[in-house]
């Protein structure tokens, strides 16, 4: 059973409901009214989850690069604080 998004025509509340595919209306959980309409929702793109040893190695290299960059920034700030010019 899919989850559909509904809007109440009485109170304007938006809600999601798990209903059968042919259902066009569901009672409002806020006010209990039966006058609701099903909204058209955008479909989310499929998630891309990379896997494998190469991905882990890439992430490790990225962390190392970021740590080295942070170290360089820290050293640069220390030198500037001491009055040195870059």
C-alpha angles and dihedrals in degrees: 000000000000127000112241130192117233137186123207114232091204104051102009095237117154119215142160123236134186103229140150117278096254096054115114099178139029129187116266113252091209103052103004094237118153094212102097132134130214114242126217108243126198115248114240117233117251113272118249111219112176116209139186143061094295092058091050090049091050091050090049092051090048091053090049092050092049092049091050090049091051090050091052091049091050092050091048091052091049091051092048091048089052090053098253120141119231 
